[in-house]
Amino acid sequence: MLAGLDPEQRAAVTAPAGPVCILAGAGTGKTRAVTSRIAYRALTGDIAARHVLAVTFTARAAAEMRSRLTVLGVRGVQARTFHAAALRQVRYFAPRLLAGRAMPELLDSKVRVVTLAAAKVGLRADRAAARDLAAEIEWAKSSLVEPGEYVVAAAKALRETPYEPARVAEVFTAYERLKRGNGVIDFEDMLRAAVWGIEEHPDVAEQVRNQYRHFVVDEYQDVNPLQQRLLDTWLGGRDDLTVVGDASQTIYSFTGATSSYLVDFPRHHRGATVVRLVRDYRSTPQVVGLANAVISAARGAEARLRLELHGQRRPGPEPELRIFTDEPAEANAVAARCRALVAGGTPAREIAVLFRTNAQSEAYEKALTEAEVPYVLQGAERFFERPEVRQAMIALRAATRSLPGETPLPTAVVEGLGAVGWSPDAPPAGGAARERWEALAALVQLAEEYAATPQVLPIGEAATVERPVTLTDFTEELARRAAQQHVPTVEGVTLASLHSAKGLEWDAVFLVGLAEGTLPTTYARTPEQVEEERRLLYVGITRAREWLWLSYATARSPGGRARRPSRFLPQLDRSGGGERAGGNPARRAERRRPQVVSCRICGATLLAGADRKLGRCPTCPSDLDEELYERLHDWRARVAGAQRVPAYVVFTDATLTALAERKPVRTEELVAIAGIGPRKVGLYGDTVLALVAGAPVDDVCPQKTSEN
């Protein structure tokens, strides 16, 4: 059982009965550790498997835990989600608790009832608004907040509510009444019913606590107050509890989840055993190093439990950092690299493109489609399959018949979207409503990009004329894109938001759109919200096993407003940290600002020294003039011999390669090659230009190029 475990995993497995807290970093084998702990205790006779309740947050994680325990020779452990465990108990005890009455029906979704509740109090809520109201009610109930307490609780929690808090409270009250009147319950009611059944019925409490005596909770940083209340009720004052979590992966606070129970576990459970798993078996040391660099700057309560991971795999490639002029260029470059990876043997299912919001997916869906790279969308619908986008396309087609043909395309699209309630004003509050607004805003951005490319019409033999694009042209273009993206795929590159990527991993990961305003989002206004955005990036980085790409575009669309890179990227930090007293901070900042060098082939901004010298990405094709390189190499050897210095003192091999690829014809082009400064130009400039122009080495003797 203990063979193959590292020292920290072994300590977690063999920890004595009682409160145990396993702080498990990404990729450190937490599932192996916790299942081995259960199996070790069961096989040594310390516990009976049938008395263990292991709680997870997804059915997939519960199934994996049961499977691993079976392989370890342990059967009978109950591994379930909080909701599944509560539902099982409520159904079992319903005849006793309800005095023979039928158990109420369980709502699959709150949206329909919330829509009716909103209408009861005079609010007309579309589907997006109803989803946001439902999410707000779910947060309140998960946080043990009653309708009459909502206004104060929302203010204390700094909630960004879809309507005025008092109006949300009215909908909340009406929702509860409608549920009771219709004899239905929601998932939070079910958890509360399980708590009530145990707390108010001693016979139920005795039976439950006799059945379950040892508890394990996975992803403990994601527990909400209602779930913690249920866990405390199950325990009934006992302390045989093992929790597993990582405070640095706390990214669901908007749902009511809180890492405070994990952070405060040693304080609430005196004498608890705390074990830290820090050996990362998932990612290369290069990926682990970047993850550590990002999370090392974290602040706040969660930062007290951050772990410095230690990569255990063999070294791999350095994470790539790329800057592009606009989002279409970024998406096209990502698609090209995905195609190259697949062509090189990486399965498409082992590649992921991760972004902050679902509205960002359209550019990557389009780019991958045009690059003929199959893809699948994780946790969301494809862009052109979203209800709001389908409605918008119908509205735009209708607008082609009502708007004057000379209306500028972006204006026509904005006016057409007015029919579905969209306006270019600030997006509404609430996650679902904002996501709907952003999806339609993406159509406006597409129109702006499309309008920048006038249509070319033939007017005669070898003659053409340009004309502005029309709304009809644009609706046809949208239909074409939608048709392309409807091609079914069996396996493909994963497109996913950072939130939906939690718990998953891939060989190659692209983290895109890493610009201020996107990550962190502009809606992150408090220090706590900004720190959660940092943890989102950390989660994204730790999804990669071997190959990691990070990128952002300096503008959303060609010629758009400039943006800065995310403050969370250490390698792109231009601030330089704190300043020493004295001097001119602006001048020091100017000195620190690196010269922007772009790949002459694909246009990406180059950050690595060798790439900047060559003027191209390492993966872009070389256009080396081998004959010129040989003459430069021969000339360098003669110069070095005449000056009695090592050859690299004249020019390094990388500089010779850059010269043979870029073939400068003017002094300005020489200076543009990193590593060739004024001194080298003064010494060798004329000679190098002559060699590039075709001069034989014998015609440029070393004596003419050396310092005499």
N, C-alpha and C positions, 0 to 999 in steps of 0.2 A: 504493500500500500504506500509506503514512504519512498520507495525507490524512484529515482528520477525527479524528486521534488527539490527545489533549491532551499537554502536554509530558512528563508523567510516563509515560503510556502509550508515547509515542515513545521515551523513554529505555529502557524495558523491552524494546521491540521491537528496538532497534538496539544493545543491549548486546553487547559482544564475546563470543566463545566462551569457555567456562569456567564456573565456578560463578556462578550468578545467583539471587538471592533476591528475589522480588517480593512485598512485603507489600501485600496488596490488601484494603482495607476493603469492607464490604458495599455492593453496588451501584456499585462503582467501575469495572466493565468488565473484570474479570480474565480472563474467557474470551476476550473480544475481544483483549486484550493478548497472551495466551499463544498463541492461534492465529495472530495476526498475526506474532508473533515467529518461529514455526515457518515460516510462509509466506514471510516476508521473507528468512530465511536460505536457504530452498530456492530461491526465485526469483532471488536474487542469486548463486547458485552456491556459497554457503558450505557447504551440506550437501546430501545427497541425501535426499529424503523417505523412501525405503524404509529408511533407516538410523535413523529416529526412532522411539522408543517413548515414547508419552505415556500416563501412568498416571493413572487417576481412581479414585474410590471408588464410583461407581454406573454402571450400564450406560447410564442416561439421559444422564449427563454425557459419557460416552465417545461416544455417538451424536451428541450436539450438537457435540462437538469435530470429529468426522469431517465432519459436515454443513457446518460453517463453513469448514473447510479446503477442501472441494470448491468452495464458493462463491468462495473466494479463488484457485482454480485450482491447488490442490495435492492430488495423489492419491498414495496409497502409504504414508502415515503410519499406523503401528499405534497406535490409541487404544483402550485396554482397561483394565478394572479389574485390580488386582493378581492376583486369583484367576483371571480369564480369561486373562491373559498367562501365568501360571504353568502353568495347565492345558494351554494350547496347547503349551508347551515340553515338559512332562512327557510328554504323549501322543506328541509327535513323536519324542522320544528314548527312549521306553519300550522298543522292541525292542533298542536298544543297551544300555540300563541294566539291563534285566531278563533279559538273555540269552535272549530269545525267549519268556519267560513273559508271560502276559496281564497287562495293567495292572489293579490292584485296582479294584473298584467304588468310586465316590465316594458317601459318605453325604450325602443331602440335609439330614438333621437328626440331631443327636446324641441326641435325647430317648429314642428306643426303646432304643438300646444302653446309655445311661446308666441307664435304668430297670432293665435286666437286671443291670448292674454293681452297682447299689445293692442289689438282691436278693441278689447273690452275697456281699456283705459284711454281710448281715443288716439292711439298711435298707428299710423299705417307703415308697417315694417315690411320692406321687401325681403327676399331670401337672405341677402347678405346681412342686413340689419338684424334679422331674426337670429341668424347664426351668432352674431356678436352679442345680442342679448342673452342667448342661451349660454354662451361661454361665460358671460358675466355672472349669471345665476349659478353656473357650475362652480366658478371660483368661490362665490359666496358660500355655497353649501359645503364645498370641500374645506373651506376655512372656518366652518362652524359659525357662520354669520346668518342670523335670521333676517327676514325682510325688514323688520322694524329697526334693525341695527345697520342696515346696509349703507346708508348715507355716511354715517360716521366712519364705518370700517373702510369704505372706499376712499375717503379723504385721507385717512391715516396711511393707507397702503399706496397712495398716489396713483390710484387706478385711472387710466385713460378710458372713460366710459363712453359708450356709443350715443347716449343721450344724457341729459342732466341727471345726476344721481337720484334725485327725488323721483323722476319719471321712471328710471330703472327700478327703483324700489316698488313703485306702483305695479309695474309689469310683473315683478317677482311675486308680489302678493297675489295678483290675479292668477298667475301660473300655478301657485300652490293650491288655490281654491279650485281651479279647473281640474287639476289632477285628482284631488279628493272627490270632486263631484263625478268624475268619470271612472273612479275606481282603478287608477293606474299609479305606478310609482316609477321613479327614475333610478339611476345607478347609485346616486348619493343616498336616496331613501333606503335602498337595499343595505348599504353599509350601516346606516343608522339603525335599521331594523335589527341587524345582527348585534350591534352594540346594545340596543334596548333589550333584546331577548336575553342576553347574558346578564346585564346589570339589574334587570327588574324581575328575573325569574331564577331563583337559586337552584332549582332542579336542572334548568338548562345550563346554567353556569357550571354546575358540578359535572354534568355529562361532557360538555365541551372541554373542560380543563382536564378531565380524566383521559380524554382521547388525545389531546394535544398537550405535550409537556415540554417539548424542545422546539424552538423557533429559529428560523433562518430568514433574513430579509435581504434580498439582493437590491442593488441600486438604491441604497438607503438615502442618498442625497435627494431623491425625487419623491420622498414621502410627503403627503400633505397632512394638515391637522386632523382631518377626519380619519384617514388611514392610521395615523399614529394612535388616535383614540381607540380604534378597533384593535390594534396591536396590544395596547395596554390592557384592554378588556380581556383579550385572550390570555395574556400573561397572568392577570389576576394577582399581581404582586410577586410572582416568581421571577427568576433572573436567568434562566437557561436560554439566553438569546444571543445569536450571532448575527451581526449586521455587516454588510459589505458595501462599500461605496467609495466615491472619489469626488471630493468637494470641487475639484477643478473641472468636473463635467456637469455642474449644476446649470442647466440651460432651460428649465421649464418653470421658472418662478411665476411666469404670467398665468399659469394654470392653478396656482396655489401651492405648488411644490416648494419645499424649503429645506435647505441643507442644515438648518439650525439643529435638528435632531442628531445629525451625524457629528457636527462640530462640537456639540455639547454632550455627546455620549459619555465621555469619561467623567464629566461633572455630575450627570444624572445617575450614573451607575458606578458608584465608588468601588474601587478595586478592579475595574474592568481591565482585561488584557487587550492591549492595542498592538497590532502587528501591521507593519508597512511593507507592501509588496512593491518593489521598485525596479525589478529586472524586467525589461521590456523585450518580449520574445516576438513581437509582431513586426516592428519597424527596424530599419537599418539605423546604425548610430547617427548617421547624418540627419535623418528625419527626427529621431529622438532629440538630437541637439537643438534643432530649431524649435521643437515643441517646448523644451525646457527654457529656451530663451524667451519665448512668448509668454509663458506662464510665470516666469520669474519676476516679471514686472507687475503682477497682479496685486491688488490691494483689497482690503475688506475682510470680512469674517472668514470667507472660504479660503483666503490666501494663507491663513494660519495652518491649514492642513495640506498645503500643496506638497507634492512629491517631486523630487528630482529623479527622473528616470535614468536607467543605465541600459543602453542598447546591448543586446546579447547576440545579435545576428552579425554576419560578416559585413564589412563596409560596403556601401553602395554609392551611387552617384549623389553629388551634392544637390539639394533642392534648387530648382531653377526659378529665378525671379525675372519676370518679363513685364515691360511697360509698353502699351500701345497707344496710338493716337486717338482711337475711338473704339466703342464696344463692338461694332461689326468686324473691325480688324482683329480684335482680341478673339472673337468667336471663330473667325476663319482660321486663325493660327492654331487655336485649340483643336479644331476639327482636322486640320492638316496633320498635327502631331498625333491625334488619335488614329488617323488612317495609317500613319507610318508605324505606330506601335502594333496595330493589328497586322500589318504587312510583315512586320518583324517577328511575329509569332506570339504576341501577347493576346490572349483571348479577349474579345470585346467585353465579356462579362466581368473581367478583372480590371476594367477601367471605369473611373467615375469622374464626372464633372459636377462639382458642388458649388452652390451659390447661396446667397443670403435669403432671397425671396423668390417665390415661384414665378413672379412676373419676369424675372431675368431669363427664364428658360427659353423664350421664343427665339432669341438670337442664336442659341446653341442648337435648338431643334432645326432651325433653318440651315445653319452652317454644316451640321452633321449630315443632314439630308442631301445637301448639294455635294458634299464630299463622298456620298454613297457609303456612309458609315452607319450601320443600324444602331438604334438606341432605344432604351426603355425609360419611362419616367417613373420615379419612385415617389409614392405618397401623394401624387397629384395627377390631374388630367393633363393631357397634351394641350398646348396653348389653344389651338383652333378647335378643340373639343370642349372647352370651358363654356358653360351656358352664357355667361356675359359676352364672350367673344362671338359666339354664334348669333346672339341677339344683335350685337353691334354690326355684324356684317349684313344682316337683313336691313337694319336701319340705314346703313350707308348705301345699299342698293336702292332703297326707296328715295334717298336724298338725291341720287343721280337724276331723278325725274322732276325734282322740285327746285333744285338750286341752279342758278345761272351757270352756264358752261365755263365762263371766264373766271369763276371764283377760284382763287389760289387754293391748291390742294390742301395744305394744312388747315386753312380756314374752313374749307368745305367739310373736312373730316370732323373738326371740332363742332361745327354746326350740326352735322349729321348725328353725332353721338349725343347731342342734346336730347334727341328723341328717346334715348334710353336712360336719361337722367344724369348723364355725365357732364361735368363742367371742369374747365382747367384751373379752378380755384384750388386751394389747399385740400388735400385728401381728407376724408372724414375720419373721425375717431373709430376705433374698433378694428380688430384684425381682419375679419372677413370683408367688411365694407372697404377697408383700405386696400386689401388685395384685389378686390374687384376694380377699384379706381385705378390701381397701378396697371392692371391688365389692359384696360382701355387706354390709359396714358401711353402704353407701349404701342398701341395702334397709331396714336398721334405721332409718336417718334418715328415709326416706320414710314408714315406719310411724309414727314420732313426729309427723311433720307431718300425716299423714292422721288420726291419733288426735285431733289438736287441732281437727278440724273434725267435730263430732258430726253424725250423720245426722238429718234432719228428716222425720218421718212424718206424713201426714194422719190425723186421728182423727175427722174429721167436717167438716161444712161450715164453711169459714173457720177451722178449728182444727187445730193441729199439735202434735206432741210431739217432743222430742229424745231420742235414745238413743245410747249409746256405740257406736262402730264395732267390728265384730268381725273376727276373722281371715278369715272367709269374705268379708266386704265387701272386705277388703284384697286378697285373692287375686283377686277379680273386678276390682278396680281395676288390679292389675298386668297382668292379661290384657288389659284395655282398652287400657292404654298400649302393651303389646307389639304389639297388633293395629294401632294407629295408626302405630307406627314401622316396620311391615313394608311400608308402601306404597312401591313402587319409585319411584325418582327418577332422571331422566336428568341433570339439572344442579341444583346447589344450593349453598347456603352450605357452606363447608368447616369441619368440626369436626376439630381436630387437637391433639395434644400439641406442646409447644414443640420437643421433640426431632425429631418427624416433620415439623415445618414447616421445618427447616433446608434451605436451597437453594431455597425457594419464595418467592413474593411475590404480594401482592394489592393492589387499589386501597384497600380498607377492611379494617382489622384490629381485632378486639376482643381485648384481653389481659385475661382475667378471673381472679378468685380471687387477686388480688395481696395476700395477707395473710400475716403472719408464721405460720410453721408449714406453709404451702403453698408459698410462694416467698419465702425459702428454705424448703425442706422441713425438717421436724423431724429428718430423718435426716442432714442436713448438719451434722456435728459438728466437723470440723476447719476451720481457716482456708482450706485449699485447696478443700474441698468447698463452703464458703460462696461462695468466689469463682467457682466453676463455676456456682452458682445465679445469681449476678449476670450472668454471661455468657449464661445462658439467657434472661434478661429482655432483654438487649441484642440477642440474635438475634431475639427476638419483635418488638421495636420496629422493627428494620431490615427486617422483612418487609413493612411498610406503605409503599405508594407515596404516598398522599394523605391518607387519613383514619385517625386512630388514636384508639381509646377504651381507657382503662385503668380498671379498677374492682376493688373488693373489697367484701365484705359484712362488717359488724361482728360477725355471728354466722352459724354454719352454718344454723341453723334458727330460726324465730321464737321469741324469748325465750331463745335459747341463750347460751352463755358468750361474753363479749366478746372480740374479736380486734383486733390492731393492724395497720395497713397495713404492707406490705413495707418493710423498711429500705432497699431499693434505690431507692425513689421519692423523688427530691429534693424535689418539690413537696409531698409529704405528710410530710416529715421534721419531727417535733415537737421533736427534741432540740436543734436550733440549733447543733450542733457544740460546740467547746470553750468552757469558761466562763472569764471573767476572774476573777482573784483577788479575794476580798472579796465581801460581799453574801450574800444568801440564794439559793442556786441553785434551791430549790423555788419560791420566790416569783417569780424571773425566769421559770422554766418556766411557771408559772401565767399570767403576763402574756402570754407568747407564744402560749398556747393560743387558737386562734381560736374564735369563737362558731359553733356548728354551725347552719347554715341549710339547711333542706330545701325542695325544690321542692314547692309546695303542690298541684301537679297530679299528678306521678308519684312524688314522695317521695324522689327522689335528693338526696344531699347536694350543695350548691352551693359551688363553690370560687372561681369568677371573680367579681370585684367587681360587675360589671354584673348578673350572674345573681342574686347574693345580694340586690342592691337590689330587683330585680323580684320575687324570691321564686319564680322558676320557671326551668326550663331554657330556653335560647334556641330550642330546637326544639319545646317544648311550646306548645300553642295559647294565644294571648293572649285575655284576657277584658276588654280595655280598654273603659271607658265613655267613648266619644268626646265626649259632651256634657259630662261632668264634666271631661275633659281640657281642653276649650276654655275652660270657666269658670276652671279653675286657671291656664291659660296667660294669660288676660286679667287675672286678679287679680295674677299675678306681674309682668306688665308695668307695672301701675299702682303696685305697691309699689316696684319697681325705679326707676321714674321719680320717685316721691316721695322716695326715699332717695338718688337720683343715683348708683346703682351698677349694674354690669352685671346682667342678669337672672339669670345663673347663680349670683350671690352669694346670691340669695334661695333658689332651688332650681334644681338642674340639670334638664335635659330628662328624664334618666333617673329622677330623683326624682318629677317630675310624672307620668311614665308609671306608676311604681310606685304612686303614690297613686290614679291613675285605674283601675288594675287591682285593687288590693287593698282600696280603699275602707274605710279604718279608721274605726271608730266610737268608739274610746276612745283616751285618751292612750297607754296601754300598747301598742296596736297601731301608733300612730304611731312610737314609739321603736323598735319591732321592725323598721322599715324602715331598712336600712343607709344612713347618711349623714344621718339626722335625729337629732341629739343633743339634750341638755337645753336648750341655748341656743336652737336653732331651735324647739323645742317652746314655750319661754317666749315667743318673739317671735311665732310664727305658729300655734301649736297650736290655740287655740280657733277661729281664723278658718278654718283648713283643715278642721277637723271640721264647722264650720257649712256650708262649701261642699260637703263630701261628703254632708251631710244634705239638700242641695238648696237652700241659700240662694242668692239671686241675687248676682252680683258687686257690683251697685250698693248692696246692703245692708251690705256689709263694706267700708267706705271705707279707702283706704290709710292715712289718718291714724291709724286705730285699730290698725293692725298694725305701724307703724313705731316706731322708738325715738325718743322725744321727751323 
